[in-house]
Amino acid sequence: MSHELRLLPTGHKCRRNHGHNYVVTVTVTAERLDEYGFVTDFGELDGFAGESGSITDY
């Protein structure tokens, strides 16, 4: 995701269009597994990622 911080002084490195990368670790727990032996279906968590896209790596 990229953005500009236009209120910063001209010449400031963050005033120009720039972006950031993030790594997020999600831990999911449950008292019981579902009927398939899963804590959750990771496909159901994709909405959690918002604009960044899918949270699954496969």
C-alpha positions as MATLAB code, in Angstrom:
seq = 'MSHELRLLPTGHKCRRNHGHNYVVTVTVTAERLDEYGFVTDFGELDGFAGESGSITDY';
ca = [
       0.000    0.000    0.000;
       1.450    3.380   -0.909;
       0.695    6.902    0.270;
       2.031   10.462    0.444;
       2.366   12.649    3.530;
       1.753   15.999    1.878;
       1.844   18.029    5.110;
       5.548   17.292    5.596;
       8.092   19.850    4.349;
       9.189   19.689    0.705;
      12.209   17.405    0.434;
      11.243   15.175    3.391;
      11.655   11.546    2.258;
       8.161   10.586    3.488;
       6.404   13.412    1.631;
       6.854   11.636   -1.693;
       4.777    8.618   -2.655;
       6.125    5.631   -0.750;
       4.906    2.310    0.618;
       5.264   -0.136    3.469;
       5.368   -3.924    3.747;
       3.931   -5.759    6.718;
       4.106   -9.258    8.106;
       1.248  -10.300   10.383;
       1.141  -13.475   12.420;
      -2.321  -14.774   13.289;
      -2.818  -17.422   15.962;
      -6.158  -19.219   16.037;
      -7.190  -21.352   18.995;
     -10.266  -23.354   19.924;
     -11.410  -25.537   22.759;
     -12.493  -28.171   20.223;
     -11.715  -29.027   16.626;
     -14.510  -28.971   14.069;
     -15.879  -32.064   12.353;
     -12.890  -32.074    9.946;
     -10.279  -31.804   12.688;
      -9.602  -28.091   12.068;
      -9.628  -25.102   14.394;
     -11.029  -23.048   11.504;
     -11.269  -23.008    7.730;
      -8.568  -20.499    6.772;
     -10.579  -19.561    3.691;
     -13.106  -17.972    6.058;
     -10.367  -15.685    7.436;
      -9.491  -14.124    4.058;
     -11.839  -11.183    4.733;
      -9.733  -10.388    7.794;
      -6.858   -9.359    5.523;
      -8.809   -6.408    4.116;
      -7.098   -4.535    1.297;
      -3.885   -6.494    1.701;
      -5.330   -9.584    0.033;
      -5.343  -13.182    1.135;
      -3.875  -14.270    4.454;
      -3.245  -17.800    3.240;
       0.071  -18.689    1.632;
      -1.024  -21.585   -0.548;
];
